[in-house]
Amino acid sequence: MKVNLQKIVDELQMRFMDNTPYYNKLTGEVLNVNDDDFRIVEDIDNYISLPNSFDIKDSDIMEEFIETINNENKRRQLENCMWQKGMYRKFKDKLLQIGLEEQYYAFYDERLKEIAIEWCKDNNLEYEE
């Protein structure tokens, strides 16, 4: 069975701090569970954990995106949002203000797709786009 890459990307977009998504190698289903409750899952050997919030740092993706901005003024404005209280909200508000919101989310989705492909390769899983 091939992994549906878009399904994995969708799960990566929906990750939460206290949950980890697990991929069932037999069914292709993804199960989101609190890490403390995973022991109750049947057929535990058939599950592989997907990258979670500790593996994927949104702040790293934000910094990678900033590096792609050629307009120095816009780049500086985004850099000024980083590493301060409320940086995620400030960053997203600034994206909207300077007209880069759509470009950022396309970049973000592409980055998650790259992470999903790497996860498939690391786990010897074939995937389809």
Secondary structure, 3 states (H helix, E strand, C coil): CCEEHHHHHHHHHCCCCCEEEEEECCCCCEEEEEHHHHHHCCCHHHEEECCCCCCCCHHHHHHHHHHHCCCHHHHHHHHCCCCCCCHHHHHHHHHHHCCCHHHHHHHHHHHHHHHHHHHHHHCCCCEEC
